[in-house]
Amino acid sequence: MRHILIALGLMLAAGFNFAGDARAQSFPQRTVKFILPFGPGSGTDITARLVADRLSKMWGQPVVVENRPGGDGLVSINAFISANDDHSLLWVPVGTFAVHPYQHEKLQYDAERELLPISNVTDQILALSIPASLTPTSVREFVELATAEPGKLNAAAANGNSDFLLSGFVQSNRLQITKVPYRDITQAPNDIAEGRIQLLSSSLAIVQPLKAAGKIRVLAVSSRKRAPSVPDVPTVAEAGFPTMEMESIGGIFGPRGMALSLREKIAADVRLAVEGDPTIAPKVEASGQILDVRGPTEFAAAIKELNEKLASIAKMSGMKSAR
């Protein structure tokens, strides 16, 4: 009897594996949707649209981008989970949800179970920016200004890593700065340029156009190395704030229960899409990002490393988990 049960178990497992492999081979069967937590013009949006266009040609099915900003990324995550469909995928910087345990006492989702890594696509470069009309030319000088004028300056941040870094920066330097909330952070650069807010923590992508126009000054980037698109901007370590150093990874996630074989298939297709179009990499780099396509296993390992980095920054900055 025991041998029969073992054999039956092996047959069932083989059946599930076969079903998963068959599903992967036939994907996609209809329109694929990428759900994003940011509005048009963000670094995530730029890359998603470039890849979506290429994938639609490869797959012979439409690949559309749906922008769902708001709620610290929860609007997009809830839309993705509610869809419960392997043709509706979440394209998001990992920091968007990795910081939620520090921001929200209760969460309606379980990231490990409901956001399954498919493919890392880019490393996003984060930046600290101020109006070009403001006097500081370095992060240190901005700290001195904010210290001398407590409560007079406003700041904003994109959700996720950018918001986390801004909170850590403000707390560790004991600054009194008013945080201005944005439903769609892509609107904030114009307010920075006009001087309505004095500090913005965001992806480099959304401030680059106004930096090039001379309306915004980028004080530092959070990456380990200087960004190729703005080689004149120092890293946070070079600026004297090494605890703010962070690589911001981002990519595609599938719903609960999505087979590993299907996730590997999609990741392989994303790699083919990127490598098959030589115009994608320069456009991504011009938006303040670096292409870094990895499969589900490597992506999961990178997420684990980022979570450990966030915990380290929280400890050094005196931040505590809200949960």
N, C-alpha and C positions, 0 to 999 in steps of 0.2 A: 504493500500500500504506500509506504514511504517513497519508494522509487517511482511510483506512478504520479504522486503529488509533485515530486521534484521535476519529473519530465513535463508534467502539465504546466508547472511554473515557467520552465524554460521555453515551452511553446508559446505561452502567453507573452513573455518578455520579447521573444523573437517577433511575435505578431505586432506588438507595440512599436518595436524598432522599425519594422517594415512599413507600418502605417506612417511613422514619422518621416522616414526616408521618402516615401511616396509623396507625402505632403510637400516636402522640400522640393522635389523634382518638378511638381506641378505649379509651384508658386511663381508669380501671382496669377490668380484666376479672374481678378477684377481690379478696379481702381484701388491703388494703395495711397494711404493718407499719412503724411507726416504732421503731427500735432506739435506746435512750438509754444514756448512760454513767453516769447517776445514778439513785438510787432515788426513790420517790414523795415528793412534797413539795418537790423542788428546783425552782428557777426554770424549768429546761428542761422538767421533767416537767409543771409547771403549764400552760405555754404549749402544749406538744405535745398535751395532752389537750383543751384548749379548741379548738384548730384541728382536731384529729382528729374531734371530735364534729361540727363544722360541715361538714368535708369529707365525712364519711360520708353526711350528708344530701344534699349536692350531687351526689356521685358515685353514690349508690345502692348502695354497697358498704361493708362494714365497714372501719373504719380503727382499728387497735388500737395501743396503746403497750406496748412490751416493755422493761422496765427491766433493764439488764445492767451493774450497777456492778462496779468492781474493776479492778485491774491498771493503774492510771494511764490508764484509758479503753481499754486494749488489749482487754479482754474484749468490749466492745461493738463495737469496730472489727473485730476478728477474726470475730465473729458475723455482722456485716454483709457482710464480704468473702466469707466462706464461703458465705453464702446465694446470692450471685451471681445476684440476681433483681431485676428492675426494680420489683417490688412490695414489696421489703424495702428501706427507705430508712434512712439514718443521720441522726438529729437530734442535733446535738452543738455545743457551743461550740467555735469554731475553735481556741481556745487549748489544748483538750484534746489535740490532736495536733500543733499547731504547736510545742509545747515538747518533743516527744519527741526531736528530735535533740540536745537539751541534757541529756537524762536517760538515754538508752539508746544504747549503743555499736552495737548491731545491731537493726534493725527488720525485721520480716517483711513489711512492706507499703510501697508507694510512694504517698504521699499524692496527688501530682500526677496519677498514672495511675488510682488506685483509689478516690479520693474526689472525685467530680465535683460541683462546686457546682450546686445547684438554686436555692435561695432563702435569703437571709438573712431571718430573721424578727424577731429581737429584738437589742437591745444590752443585755447584762446588766451590771448595776452590781456591782462587786466592793467588798467591805468588810473592814476590819480591826476585829475585835471582841475584847473582853475581858470577864471576869465583872464584873457591876455591883459586886460586893463588893471588887474590886481598887481601889487608891487612884488610879492615873493617870486623868486626864481628857482627855489629849491624847496623840498619838503621841510627841511629844518627851518627855513625862513617862514614857511606857512604856519608851522607850529608856534613860532615866536609871535606871529601876528594874531593867531587865534587866542593865545594865552594873554596877550595884551588887551584883547577886545572880547572878553567873555560874554557869551550870549548874543553877540551881534552878527555872527556868521551863520549861513545856512548851508546844508550839505544834502546830497542825495546819492543813492546807490542803486545799481541794478540788483535784482534779487539774487540770492545765492552767495557765491564766494565774495563778490564785490561788496555786498552788504555786510558780510561777516568781517571782511578786512577793514571796512570803514568803522564798524563798531569796535573792533580791537584797537585800531589806530586812535580813535577818540578816547577810549577808556585808558589805554596804557599811557597816553600823554596828558590825561586829566583835562581834556578840553571841554568847554561848554559851547557846543555847536547844535543848532536846531536842525533836526532831520526832516526833510520835506518828502512826503510820500508821492510816488508816481505809479499810476496804473500801467503806463507804458513808458519805460525808461528811455526809449528812443526820442522822447520829447524833451528830455533834460538838457542835451547839449545846447539847444537854442537858448535855454534859460541861463546856462553857464555863460554863453557868449554875450548875453545881454546884461550879465551881472546880477540876475535875480537870485541865483544861488552862487556860492563861492567855492564849493568843493564838490567834485563828482568822482565817485568810484564806480567804474564801469569797464566794459570791454574796450580795448583800444579801437575796435572797429567803428563804434558809433561816434567817436570824437575826432577821428582822423580828418574828415573833410573840413571841419571848422578849424582844426589845428593848421592844416595846409593853407587855409584862408587867413591865418594870423589872428583869429578871434579867440582861440583857446590855447592855453599853455599846458602841456602835459609835463608834470613834474617828475614822474617816475613810472616805470612799469614793474609788475610783480614777478616777472619771469627771471630765471637764473641768468639768462644772457639778454643782451639788448635786442630789441625787436628789429628785424631786418628792414622793416618799412619806416622806422623812425630811429636810425642809429645815433642821433644826437641826444636821445632821451636816456638818462641813466636808469639802472635797475634800482629797486628799493634798497638792495644791499649796498650798492655804490652810494646811495643817498644817505646811508647811515641808519637804515631801518630794516635790518636783515630778517627780523621776525615776521615781516609782511610778505616775504618771498613765497610765492605759490604758483604752481602750474595749474591752469584751469582746463581740465579735459572735458570733452563733450562729444556726444554721439547719439546712437539710436538704441531704443529699448523696445522689447516686445512684451506682450501681456503674460499674465500668470499661465503656466502650463505650456507655453510655446516650446516645442521640441528643440533640443540642442542642434539637431541636424538642420532644421529650418533656419535657426539663427546663424549657423555657420555658412549656410548657403547665401543668405542675404548679405552677410559680411563679405564673403568672397565676391559677390556681385558689386558691392560698393567699391571694393578695391579695384576691380576691373573697370568700373565706371570712371574712377579718379585717374587711374593709370592710362586709360584709353583716350583721355582728352587732355592734351598738353596745355590747354588754356585754363584749366581749373586751378592748378597750383598757384600761378601768378596772381589770379584774381583773389584767391583765398588769402595769400600772403599780403596783398595790398589792403585787405580789410583788417589786418592786424591779427591774423591767425597763422597757424602752421599746420599743414596736413600731417596727420599721424594716424593712419588707418590700422586698426588692430581688431582681431577677432574676439568672440565672446569670452574666452578664457583669459586672454591677456587684458581685456577691458575690465573684467571682474577684479583682477589683481591690481590694476591701476586705481580702481574705485576704493579698494581696501586701503591702499597706500594714501589716497587723498583723505579718507576718513581719519586715519591716524595723524595726518598733518593738521587737520582741523582741530582735533583734540589737543594737539601740542600747542597750537596758536591760542586756543581757548584758555589753556592752563597758564601760559605765559602772560596773557592779557587780563587774567582774572575773570574771564567769562565762565558762566556755569550753564549746564544743560537745563533747559526749561522743563524737562520731563523727569 
